Amino acid sequence: MGRILQIRVMAYTYSEDDVQERWPGLYRLAFGNGTEGPAGRDRGVLELIRILEDKQKFADLDNEIREALKQPVQELGQEVLKLESFLADRNPQEADRMSYVLEDMLDNLEGKISPLL
């Protein structure tokens, strides 16, 4: 990496609509009816996870939902830290692998949470 030209390995959500379509219950829980939460490009996979972590800890949620979220969002948070570490180490292969892990974890959480909403 040069002094002026920087090389960056990053993860971002290409289509926020895909997030809403794949995990509608989690999306609604995190972002509400569209007026809550961050706007614009801030409704991606990583933002979804971070907001779910915050809501599990601090939001006024039904106890059953809070408990259902507790362990999965803690685990998701740990996996995000691993992803960020791989990105910082410029290890795109492991970061790519982590993207599938996170998506699978969100799939499982969606199945667990949707019936409770």
C-alpha positions as CSV (number, residue, x, y, z in Angstrom):
1,M,0.0,0.0,0.0
2,G,1.4,3.3,-1.0
3,R,1.5,6.5,1.1
4,I,-1.1,8.1,-1.1
5,L,-3.0,5.2,-2.8
6,Q,-4.7,3.2,-0.1
7,I,-5.9,-0.4,-0.5
8,R,-9.1,-1.3,1.4
9,V,-10.9,-4.6,1.8
10,M,-14.5,-3.9,3.0
11,A,-17.8,-5.5,3.4
12,Y,-21.1,-3.7,2.6
13,T,-24.6,-4.5,1.6
14,Y,-25.2,-4.0,-2.1
15,S,-29.0,-3.9,-1.9
16,E,-30.8,-3.0,1.3
17,D,-34.0,-4.3,-0.3
18,D,-32.5,-7.7,-0.2
19,V,-32.1,-7.4,3.6
20,Q,-35.7,-6.6,4.0
21,E,-36.9,-9.3,1.7
22,R,-34.7,-12.1,3.2
23,W,-35.2,-11.2,6.9
24,P,-38.5,-9.3,7.1
25,G,-39.2,-9.9,10.8
26,L,-35.7,-8.9,11.9
27,Y,-35.8,-5.9,9.5
28,R,-39.1,-4.8,11.0
29,L,-37.8,-5.3,14.5
30,A,-34.7,-3.3,13.8
31,F,-36.0,-0.6,11.6
32,G,-39.7,-0.5,12.4
33,N,-42.0,0.8,9.8
34,G,-39.4,2.7,7.8
35,T,-39.2,5.8,9.9
36,E,-37.1,4.4,12.7
37,G,-33.4,3.7,12.7
38,P,-30.8,5.1,10.3
39,A,-31.8,6.1,6.8
40,G,-30.1,5.7,3.4
41,R,-27.3,3.2,3.0
42,D,-27.4,2.4,6.7
43,R,-29.9,-0.5,6.5
44,G,-27.5,-3.3,5.5
45,V,-26.6,-6.6,7.1
46,L,-24.0,-5.2,9.5
47,E,-26.3,-2.4,10.6
48,L,-29.1,-4.8,11.1
49,I,-27.0,-6.9,13.4
50,R,-25.8,-3.8,15.4
51,I,-29.3,-2.5,15.8
52,L,-30.6,-5.9,16.9
53,E,-27.8,-6.0,19.5
54,D,-28.8,-2.5,20.8
55,K,-32.5,-3.3,20.8
56,Q,-32.0,-6.6,22.7
57,K,-30.2,-4.8,25.4
58,F,-32.0,-1.5,25.6
59,A,-35.3,-1.4,23.8
60,D,-38.7,-2.0,25.3
61,L,-39.3,-5.4,23.9
62,D,-41.6,-8.3,24.9
63,N,-39.6,-10.5,27.3
64,E,-40.1,-13.5,25.0
65,I,-38.6,-11.6,22.1
66,R,-35.7,-10.2,24.2
67,E,-34.8,-13.7,25.4
68,A,-35.1,-15.2,21.9
69,L,-32.7,-12.5,20.7
70,K,-30.2,-12.7,23.5
71,Q,-27.8,-15.5,22.6
72,P,-28.1,-15.2,18.8
73,V,-27.4,-11.5,18.7
74,Q,-24.4,-12.0,21.0
75,E,-23.1,-14.7,18.7
76,L,-23.7,-12.5,15.7
77,G,-21.8,-9.7,17.3
78,Q,-18.9,-12.0,17.9
79,E,-18.9,-13.1,14.3
80,V,-19.0,-9.5,13.1
81,L,-15.9,-8.9,15.1
82,K,-14.2,-11.8,13.4
83,L,-15.3,-10.4,10.0
84,E,-13.9,-7.0,10.8
85,S,-10.6,-8.7,11.9
86,F,-10.4,-10.5,8.6
87,L,-11.0,-7.3,6.7
88,A,-8.4,-5.4,8.8
89,D,-5.9,-8.2,8.0
90,R,-6.8,-7.9,4.3
91,N,-8.0,-11.5,4.2
92,P,-10.8,-11.5,1.7
93,Q,-11.2,-15.3,1.6
94,E,-12.0,-15.6,5.3
95,A,-14.1,-12.4,5.2
96,D,-16.1,-14.0,2.3
97,R,-16.6,-17.2,4.4
98,M,-17.8,-15.1,7.3
99,S,-20.4,-13.4,5.1
100,Y,-22.1,-16.8,4.6
101,V,-21.8,-17.6,8.3
102,L,-23.6,-14.3,9.2
103,E,-26.3,-14.9,6.6
104,D,-27.0,-18.4,7.8
105,M,-27.1,-17.2,11.4
106,L,-29.6,-14.4,10.4
107,D,-31.7,-17.0,8.5
108,N,-31.9,-19.1,11.7
109,L,-32.8,-16.1,13.9
110,E,-35.5,-15.0,11.4
111,G,-37.1,-18.4,11.7
112,K,-37.0,-18.1,15.5
113,I,-38.2,-14.5,15.8
114,S,-40.9,-14.3,13.1
115,P,-43.5,-16.4,14.9
116,L,-43.1,-14.2,18.0
117,L,-43.7,-10.9,16.1
